[in-house]
Amino acid sequence: MSFVGPRPERPAFVQELTRAIPYYPERHFVKPGITGWAQVRYSYGSSNRDAQEKLEYDLYYVKHHSFAFDLMVLLQTVEIVLLRIGSR
């Protein structure tokens, strides 16, 4: 596991989402992370539609991941945590 990458999902959900959403397995091309581009850019969601939206962010991260991108995600994560953006 790394600091930045697509958040891991429970295996039962992975199987379901792989069947329901095209390209879902491609998010596993990089190590999972504690925080990720999808978590910074999209609020919490539990539906298949939400999973598809987050997948778009995860695939963007897979395609463009770099040290600079990881640093930006980490800085945005710290900002969200400290400023409590998105808290309920």
N, C-alpha and C positions, 0 to 999 in steps of 0.2 A: 504494500500500500504506500502511496505517496501523499504529500500534503494536498496537491491539486490534481484533480482528475474526475471522471464521472463517478458519482456516488454509487457504491455497490448496492445492489438490490437483493432481496431475499430470493433464493433459488426457485421457489414456487412461482413467484411473480415473474422471474426471468423467463421461465418456460411459457407462461401465459402471454407475456408481452412479445416474445419472439414470434409466437403464432399470430398475434393480432396486429403487430406493427412492422412494416417492412424496414429492413436495415437495422433493426434493434441490436443484433449481435455485434455489429461493427463498433459499438461503443466500448467493447471489451478489447480493442486493439491497443489500448494504453492501460497502465495500472490504474486501479480505482483510487479515489482520493478522499480526504476528509472534507474538503470543500471543492467546489467546481464551478465552472462557468454557468451551468444551468442553475445552481443554487444561488448564485449572485444575481442572475438576470431574471429569474422566474420564481414566483411565490410557491409555497407548498401546494401540492395538488395530489389527489389520490385516484383520479379517474384515468381511463385509458387515453382520453384526450389530453389530459395534463402530461401523461407520460410521453405522448407523441411530441408535445411542445418542448418538453425538456430534452427529448432525444435530439431535436434539431440543434439545440445548444451544445449537447454532448458531441455530436458529429462535427460541429464547427470546431470545437476544442480539439478533437482527434486530428482534424485536418491541419490545424494551425498551431498546435502546441509548440511552445518554445519557452526558454527561460524568462524572457520578457513578458510573455503572456501569463505564465505562472505567477510572476511577481505582481502583475496587475490584478489578477484574481485574488491573491493573498491580501493585497492592500485594500481592495474593495470589501473583502470579508471582514477585515479588521474594522473598517469604517462602519459596516453594517452592524457589527457586534457592539462597537462603542457608542454609536449614535442610536442604537436600538431601532433601526429602520426595519420595517416589516414585522416587528413584534406585535403580538396580539394582546 
